[in-house]
Amino acid sequence: MSKTIIVTGGAGFIGSALVRFLINETDHQVINFDKLTYAGNLESLKSIEANERYHFIQGDICDKVKVAQVFAQHQPDFIMHLAAESHVDRSIDSPGEFIQTNVVGTYALLDVARDYFAKLTADRQKGFRFHHISTDEVYGDLGAEGLFSETTPYDPSSPYSASKAASDHLVRAWHRTYQLPVVITNCSNNYGPYHFPEKLIPLIILNALEGKALPIYGDGKQVRDWLYVDDHARALYKVVCEGTLGETYNIGGFNEKQNIEVVNTICQHLNELIIDKPQGIESFNDLITYVTDRPGHDVRYAIDASKINETLGWTPQETFESGIKKTIEWYLDNLSWCKHVQDGSYQRERLGH
């Protein structure tokens, strides 16, 4: 049965992957509510923008009046909340924006959703879901061993992860206090097509193509679990449809890699794919440059995704090897998107001090 789904932040990296999935793989109505900050880009949705089931509304989740109007007009069954400031370096420079969007914005959305939910018929209340999409960074730094599970205590390190931890707590509080039907997901590092070029993988690809230095924080031995964005989109849909109310599900790619491993892998692929390298470069690996580590940089994140695997039957389709090759080839084929998304305010420099 067709449902109406509001996706906040649907023009962002993960949000646009989710919107493309919902339009291409389901028969649901999709309302994309996005502020269009620097990281939101409607070019990521060109392939589906003409679909009659897709609607875009520009707006800020902090604007409760506008959000309430959208709820009243479209009568959603699901809210999938991805709108967030998400870059750690930016949070170090401008923490206030992260508190405003991630904490105050989530509160505003919850408040509108609570009011809307209370007025639904009993039958429609049974089907309503508020799905909050979060990050594994709320758990803080993991030692050399072990994995983050859904019961790992929160220990955020950066203004970004602290703001996401706060938003997670608000969502749980609205479930316990007001019985708002919620599900929460915490995911590991996403990568794939349409990724904003400040993040590690697209940054390395684009810098390499221009013969620029490939900056690696500290010793490059920080470990992340890499999740292909289309696998994540499938997991999110599974959770919003089948997840148990009030539960949290960790979504990971089962792909732990050191940052230096990721960069070397990209360089090796580019060495094979690019015949005409920038002048004076024999191997892209030679461009690797170690830079001062970011403040409060967590050394290792790794997700235990067994709960979503065992209870909902989700497993990633891409290995890191298959996903990174697809990602590199997409960037090589879509350099015009990369140029358009960079408007001059962000030139792939390090953003944190």
N, C-alpha and C positions, 0 to 999 in steps of 0.2 A: 504494500500500500504506500502510495506516494506521501511523503512528509515534507514539511517546510523547515529548512535548516538555516539558521542565521550563523554565519561564520564571521567572527570578529578577526580583523587582521588578515583577511583573505587575499590581500595583494602582496603579502610578505612571502618569504621563501617557503616555509612549511605550509602556510595558509593557502598559497596559490596551488601547491601540489595537492592539497586536500580538495580545493574547489574543482580543479581539473578532474580529479578522481570521481567526485560526486556527480559531476555532469556527465562524464564519459562512461561511468560504470554503474550508475543507479538511475532511477527515474524521479528523484526528489527535486523539489524546488530549492534553489540555493540563493540566499540573500548575503552578499558580500558587503560587510560594514567595515570600512577601513578609512583611517585618517589620511592616508597617503603621505606619511613622513618619508624621509630619505630612503628608507629600506622597503617601502611599499611601491610597487611598480605594476601598472596595469598591462604593460607589455607581456608580463608573465602569463596573462590570461587571454591573449589575443586568439588562441585556438578555440576558445569556448565562448567568447564574449557575445556572439550573435545568437547563442542558444536561447530559446524562449523560456527555458526554466532557470536562467541565470539573471540575477538583478544586482547591480552595483549601487551602493549608497555611500557617499563620502560623509564621514562623521567621526567624532571623537567619543570613545566610550565614557569619558568623564562628563559628557554632556547628557545628563539624565533625561532632560526634556526630549532631546532628539532620539535617544535610545528608546524611550517610552513610546514615541510616535511610531518608530519602526516596528516595535512589538505589536502595537495596536493595529497597524495597517496590515502586517503580514501574518500575524497569528502563528508564531513558530511552534513546532513540536520539539525541536532540539536547538540548543545554543551550543556552539562549539567555539570556545573562547581562546583564541590564539593571540589577540592583539597585545603586544608587549614591546617595550624597549628591551633589546636582547644582547647587546654587545658589551662584554665585560670592560674593555678598554674605555668605551664611552662612559660607562657607569662610574669609572674612577675619576674622569674629568667632570662629569655633570650628574651627580647622584640624584639631584632634585627631580630631574625629568623621569627617572626610573621610579621614584617613589610616587610621583603623580600618576603616571600611566599604569604601572603594574599594581600598585596598592590602591590608590584612590579610584582609578578606573575600574578595577575589579570590584571594589565595593559598590560603585555606582551601578554596574551591570547586575550584580547580585540583588541590589535593592529593587531595581526595576523588574527583574525576573521574579522575585518573591511576590511583588504586588500583582504581576501578571498571572502567576501560577495560582494565586488565591482566588482569582475570578474565573478560572477555567471550570468547566463541568467536571464532575467526578471521573467520567470516562476519559476525558482529555488529560486530566491530571495524571492518570495511570501511565500515559505514554510520554509524558514530558520528561526531558533530560537537560541538565546543565552540565556540560562537559568542560572541565577546566584543564587546559594543556600546559604542562610545566616542564621542568628541567631536572636532570640528575644533579645539577650544581647545588641544589638546596641541601644535599647531604654533606657537602664540604669535601675535605681531602681524604682519600682512601689510602691506607698503607700499601705496602708491597703485595700483600695477599688479600684475599676476600673480595666480596662483591656487594654493591648496594642492593638491599632488598626493600620491599615496601615498608618494613618495620625499622629500617635504619634511622636513628635519631637525626634530626636536622642540625646542621652545623655550618651554615653558609659563610663564605669567606669574603665575597666582594659585595659592593652595593647592589649589583645586579642580582646575585643569588639571594641576598637578604630580602630584596623586594619581591622576588618570586616565592620565597619561603613564606613571607607575610601573606601573599595572595592565596597560597595553598591553605593556610590556616583559616583565612576568612571563609573560603569555600566550605571547608569542613564545619566551621562554626554555623554557617547558614543551613547546613544540612541538619546538624544536631539541635540547633535552637529553633529553627523555623520549619524543619522537615522539607526543605527544598530538595528535590531529587537530583543528586549530583553524582558524577564520577570524576575521578582525577587520574591523569596520566603524567608520569615523569619520564622523559626520554633522554637518551644519550646524544652525543654530537651527530647532527644530521649533515649530510652532504648530497650533492647531486646538481641537476640543472637549475638555472635561475637563482643561484646562491649569490647574495650580495658580495661584491668583491673585497670587503674588509675582512672576511673570514679566511681562515688558513688556506684551505684547498684552492678556492678561486684566486686568492692573492698570489699564491705560489705559481699557478698556471700563467696568469697574466703578466706577472713580473718577469718570469722566464722568457716569455715570448718577446718581451721588449729588451731582454738582456740586462735587466735590473737585478740588484741584489735580492736574494731570497732570505728574508730575515727569520731567524730561529731564536725564540726566547731561551735564555740561559743555556743549558747543555742539550736541549732538545729531547730530553728523556722523559718528558711529561707523557703520561699514557692516557689515551682517550678511547672510548668504545664508539666505533663509527657505524652509523645507521643510514642506509640509503633512503632518501626522503620519500620515495614512492612506497617503500615498505612501511614507513611510518604512517603515511596517509591511510593505507589499508588497515593498520593496527588501530588507528583512531576511529575509523568507521566501525570496526569490530566492537570496540569498547562502548561507543555511544549506543549501539544497537543492542548489545548482549551483556554488557558489564553489569555487575551487581551494584545497586545503589549504595552510595556511601563508601565504596571501595576505591583503592588506589591500585593502578597497574603500572609497573615499570616496563618501558619499551626500550630494548637494546638490540644492537646488531650482532652480538656475539663476535665482535671484531676488535679486540684490544690491540692498539698500535701505539708505539712511541711517535711523537711528532716528527722526529728525524727520519723514522722509517717511512712515514707518510710522504715526506718531502722527497726522499730518495726514490721512492716508487714513482712519484709524479715525474721526476727528472728522467728516470729510465724510460718511461713511456714516451715522453717528449723527445728524448734522444732518438728513439726509433721512428716517431711520427713526423718530426720536423727535419727535412733534408737541408733546407737553407736556414741555418741558425744565424742569429745576430752576429755581426762582425766581431771576430776575435774570440768566439766561443766554440770550443771543441765539444765540451760536455756541459749540459745544464747543471750538473752536480757541482761544477766549479763555482757557481754563483752563490752557493750556500754561505750565509754570513751569520755568525752568532751575535746576538744583541743582548743588551741588559734585560734581565728578566722583568716581567710585569710585577707590580706590588701584589702580595698576597696570592701568588699564582699556585693553584692546587697542582700537586704532582701527579695524582692518578685518580681517574674516575673509571668505574666499570660496573655495569648493570647486570643484575640477575633477573633475566626476563622469563624465568620458568613459570611464574604465576599466569601470565597472559598466554603462554604456550600451552600450559596444562589445562587451564579452565576455559579458554576461548579458542584454542586451536590455532593461534597465530604463530607464524614463524617467518623470518625474513627470507625473501626469494634471492636477494643478491648477497654474494660474498663481497668482502672488501675488494678483492682482485677484480671481480666482474663489474662492481659498481664504480670503482675509480676509473676503469678504462672507459666506461660509458660516459662518465662525468667529463673526463678530459676531452673526449671526442665531441661532446656537446659544446663545450666552450670553444673549441677550434671551429666548429660550424656556426657559432652564434656570436662572433666577436662584435657584430653591430649592436646586439642587445647590451653587451658589456659597456660599449661606448655610450649608449643612450642612458643607461642607469647611473652613469657617473656624470654629475652635472657640474663638476668643478669644486664643490664644497668638500668632496672626499676624493683624494688622489692616492689612495692605497698607502698612506703614511701610517705609522703607528699612532694610535689615538690616545693611549694612556701615558701618564708620566710617572 
